[in-house]
Amino acid sequence: MAQFKWEGIYPAMLSPFDENGNLDFDMFGKNIEAQLDGGVHGLIIAGSLGEASVLTTEEKYDLLTYALKLVGGRVPVLLNIAENTTAAAIKVAQTSEELGADGLMLLPPMRYRADDREAVAYFRAVAQSTKLPILIYNNPVDYSTYVSLDMFEELLLEPNIQAVKESTRDLTNITRLKNRFGDRLKIMAGVDTLGLESLMLGADGLVAGLVDAFPRETVVMYDLVKAGEYKKAVEIYRWFMPLLELDIHPKLVQYIKLAATAEGISTPYTRAPRLPLIGEEEQRVKKIIADSIATRPQL
């Protein structure tokens, strides 16, 4: 099992499919190797970008098992938990631990919008069911549940709740969290278009989307920030921004799969209800990707 710190670049991995809608493990492996070659610090399997909503639980375990074998401890491998019930989430957590996962990313309950007390009880129940370290996903924009500082005060009673994927879109929240909890709660910024700002404000790392297509650029930008080379980091970020904006759209899966396909490390296929892009939208997104590849910075 890989020992790790909550820092650096953690791709929210894509789940490549073939044209028949089956998982394409060869392409999945190719993308993993591209991420590792690019210098990422961990992998998160079957998140929102990994199309968790259309994967069976067994397919999630298959992706985890494949990734763990291929990675061989080079970086930590985490499985995302996005379940409707506390019992189902506990089952996934315990099975992930048995399969050898290094950690978990944990979303609030799906479908039912839990209130603060219910959300805290859910997160704590899952944490108490496993020894694995846990990253809480705080994304009120997409999942309606806002995990407040007072809620984190309760959550941090569980020693294995160690980090937050900070996707509130409120940059001041990074400072509030640091002021209140210091290093007890590590902050992994979760919005691509706020990535550089988040790192400069003290986020420990990024859970990123466009890294799936452009791992080297993402890692170099992170390294430059850590080295205090802000001007060079901003240059990469300005080049990156049209691509990063593909991450903050309901069709981020289709968009980012197209970008990674252009780089030869994904397929474009998704499972219904997601459909392939057509017409003006397809042309526009492909142009953004092609223009960016044509002008990519010399690293």
C-alpha positions in Angstrom: 0.0 0.0 0.0 1.4 3.4 -1.0 2.1 5.8 1.8 1.2 9.3 0.8 0.8 12.9 1.7 -2.2 15.0 0.7 -0.3 17.1 -1.8 0.5 17.5 -5.4 -1.6 16.6 -8.5 -4.3 13.9 -8.3 -6.1 13.3 -11.6 -9.8 12.5 -11.5 -9.2 9.7 -13.9 -11.4 9.1 -17.0 -13.0 5.8 -17.6 -12.4 5.0 -21.3 -14.9 2.9 -23.2 -14.8 1.2 -26.5 -17.3 1.9 -29.3 -19.6 -0.8 -27.8 -19.7 0.9 -24.4 -17.3 -1.6 -22.7 -14.5 -0.5 -20.4 -11.3 -0.1 -22.5 -8.7 -1.3 -20.0 -5.8 -1.0 -22.5 -6.6 2.7 -23.0 -7.1 3.1 -19.2 -3.6 1.7 -18.7 -2.2 4.0 -21.4 -3.6 7.0 -19.6 -2.3 5.9 -16.2 1.2 5.5 -17.6 0.9 9.0 -19.2 -0.1 10.4 -15.8 2.8 8.7 -14.1 5.3 9.8 -16.8 4.0 13.4 -16.3 4.8 13.2 -12.6 1.4 13.1 -10.9 1.3 12.3 -7.2 -1.8 10.1 -7.0 -4.8 8.8 -8.9 -8.6 9.0 -8.1 -10.7 6.3 -9.8 -14.4 6.5 -10.7 -15.1 10.1 -9.8 -17.7 12.3 -11.5 -15.3 12.7 -14.4 -14.8 8.9 -14.4 -18.5 8.6 -15.0 -19.3 7.0 -11.7 -23.0 7.5 -12.4 -22.9 5.0 -15.3 -20.5 2.4 -13.9 -21.6 -0.6 -12.0 -20.1 -1.2 -8.5 -18.2 -4.2 -9.9 -16.8 -2.1 -12.8 -15.5 0.4 -10.2 -13.8 -2.4 -8.4 -12.4 -3.7 -11.7 -10.9 -0.3 -12.5 -9.4 0.0 -9.0 -7.9 -3.5 -9.2 -6.4 -2.9 -12.6 -5.0 0.5 -11.6 -3.5 -0.9 -8.3 -1.7 -3.7 -10.2 -0.4 -1.4 -13.0 0.7 1.4 -10.6 2.4 -1.1 -8.3 2.7 1.4 -5.4 4.4 4.1 -7.4 1.6 6.6 -6.3 -1.5 6.1 -4.2 -4.7 5.0 -5.8 -8.0 6.2 -4.4 -11.5 5.0 -5.2 -14.4 7.5 -5.2 -17.5 6.7 -3.2 -20.8 8.1 -4.6 -23.7 6.2 -3.1 -27.3 6.7 -2.2 -27.3 5.0 1.2 -24.9 4.9 4.1 -24.9 1.1 4.1 -23.9 1.0 0.4 -21.1 3.6 1.0 -19.8 1.6 3.9 -19.8 -1.6 1.8 -17.8 0.2 -1.0 -15.3 1.6 1.6 -14.7 -1.8 3.2 -14.4 -3.6 -0.2 -12.0 -1.0 -1.4 -9.8 -1.5 1.6 -9.9 -5.3 1.0 -8.9 -4.8 -2.6 -5.9 -2.7 -1.5 -7.0 0.9 -2.2 -4.7 3.5 -0.6 -7.5 5.9 0.2 -11.0 7.1 -0.6 -12.7 10.2 -1.9 -16.2 10.5 -0.4 -19.1 12.4 -1.8 -22.2 13.3 0.2 -25.3 11.1 -0.1 -26.5 11.0 -3.7 -30.2 11.8 -4.7 -31.3 12.7 -1.1 -30.2 16.1 -0.1 -29.0 15.5 3.5 -29.1 18.3 6.0 -26.0 19.2 8.0 -26.6 16.7 10.8 -27.3 13.9 8.3 -24.3 14.7 6.1 -22.0 14.6 9.1 -23.4 11.4 10.3 -23.0 9.8 6.9 -19.4 10.9 6.5 -18.5 9.8 10.0 -20.2 6.4 9.6 -18.2 5.7 6.5 -15.0 6.9 8.1 -15.6 4.6 11.1 -16.0 1.6 8.9 -12.5 1.7 7.4 -8.9 2.5 8.2 -8.3 4.1 4.9 -7.6 7.9 4.7 -10.5 9.9 3.4 -10.8 13.0 1.2 -14.2 14.7 1.6 -15.6 16.2 -1.6 -17.1 19.6 -0.8 -19.0 20.7 -4.0 -22.2 22.5 -3.2 -22.5 23.8 -6.8 -22.9 20.3 -8.2 -24.1 18.2 -5.3 -26.1 20.7 -3.2 -24.4 19.8 0.1 -22.1 22.5 1.6 -19.7 21.2 4.2 -19.2 24.1 6.5 -16.3 24.8 8.9 -18.5 23.8 11.8 -19.3 20.5 10.1 -15.6 19.9 9.5 -15.0 20.5 13.2 -17.1 17.4 13.9 -15.7 15.4 10.9 -12.2 15.8 12.1 -13.0 13.8 15.2 -12.4 10.9 12.9 -8.6 10.6 12.4 -8.8 9.2 8.9 -10.8 12.1 7.6 -7.7 14.0 6.5 -8.4 16.2 3.5 -11.0 18.1 1.5 -11.5 18.4 -2.2 -12.4 22.1 -2.1 -14.8 22.9 -4.9 -17.0 25.6 -3.4 -15.7 28.1 -6.0 -15.1 30.5 -3.0 -11.4 31.1 -2.8 -11.7 32.7 0.6 -12.7 29.3 2.0 -9.1 28.1 1.6 -7.9 30.8 4.0 -10.8 30.1 6.4 -10.0 26.4 6.5 -6.3 27.0 7.0 -7.0 29.5 9.8 -9.3 27.1 11.6 -7.6 23.8 11.1 -4.0 24.4 10.0 -2.5 21.2 8.6 -5.0 19.0 10.3 -7.2 19.3 7.2 -5.3 19.2 3.9 -6.8 21.1 1.0 -6.9 19.7 -2.5 -8.4 22.3 -4.8 -11.0 20.8 -7.1 -11.9 23.5 -9.7 -9.5 23.6 -12.7 -10.2 27.3 -13.4 -9.2 28.3 -9.9 -6.3 25.9 -9.6 -3.4 28.4 -9.7 -5.1 30.8 -7.4 -5.9 28.0 -4.9 -2.2 26.9 -4.8 -1.0 30.4 -4.3 -3.4 30.7 -1.4 -2.0 27.6 0.3 -3.9 24.7 -1.1 -1.8 21.6 -0.7 -2.6 20.2 -4.2 -5.1 19.8 -7.0 -7.7 17.2 -7.8 -7.7 18.1 -11.5 -9.6 17.3 -14.7 -7.6 18.5 -17.7 -4.6 16.8 -16.3 -6.2 13.7 -17.8 -5.1 15.1 -21.2 -2.2 17.3 -20.2 -0.4 15.8 -17.2 3.1 17.4 -17.8 1.7 20.9 -18.1 -0.3 20.5 -15.0 2.6 19.1 -12.9 5.0 21.7 -14.2 2.6 24.5 -13.2 2.3 23.0 -9.8 6.1 22.6 -9.4 6.6 26.3 -10.5 4.2 27.5 -7.8 5.9 25.4 -5.1 9.2 26.9 -6.2 7.9 30.5 -6.0 8.2 30.9 -9.8 4.8 32.6 -10.1 5.4 34.5 -13.4 6.3 31.2 -15.2 3.4 29.5 -13.6 1.0 32.2 -14.7 2.3 31.9 -18.3 1.3 28.2 -18.4 -2.0 29.0 -16.7 -2.9 31.6 -19.3 -2.2 29.1 -22.1 -4.2 26.5 -20.2 -7.3 28.5 -19.4 -9.4 27.8 -22.5 -8.8 24.1 -21.9 -9.5 24.4 -18.1 -12.8 26.0 -18.8 -13.9 22.7 -20.4 -13.9 21.3 -16.8 -16.7 23.6 -15.6 -19.5 22.5 -17.9 -22.2 19.8 -17.6 -20.5 18.1 -20.6 -17.0 18.0 -19.0 -16.8 14.3 -19.6 -17.3 14.5 -23.3 -15.1 17.6 -23.5 -12.2 16.2 -21.5 -12.4 12.8 -23.3 -12.0 14.7 -26.6 -8.9 16.5 -25.3 -7.4 13.3 -24.0 -8.3 11.5 -27.3 -6.5 14.2 -29.2 -3.4 13.4 -27.1 -3.8 9.7 -27.8 -4.6 8.7 -24.2 -8.4 8.2 -24.2 -11.3 7.3 -26.4 -14.1 9.7 -27.0 -16.9 7.3 -26.1 -19.3 7.8 -23.2 -22.3 5.9 -22.0 -25.8 7.1 -22.5 -27.5 9.3 -21.4 -24.3 11.2 -22.4 -24.2 11.4 -26.2 -21.4 12.4 -28.6 -21.1 16.1 -29.4 -22.5 17.3 -32.7 -22.6 20.4 -34.9 -21.3 23.8 -33.6 -20.6 22.5 -30.1 -18.3 19.7 -31.4 -16.5 22.0 -33.8 -16.0 24.7 -31.1 -14.6 22.3 -28.5 -12.3 20.6 -31.0 -11.0 24.0 -32.1 -10.2 24.9 -28.5 -8.3 21.7 -28.1 -6.5 21.9 -31.5 -5.5 25.6 -31.0 -4.2 24.8 -27.5 -2.1 21.9 -28.7 -0.7 24.0 -31.5 0.4 26.7 -29.1 1.5 24.6 -26.1 4.3 26.0 -24.0 7.9 24.7 -24.2 8.4 23.2 -20.8 
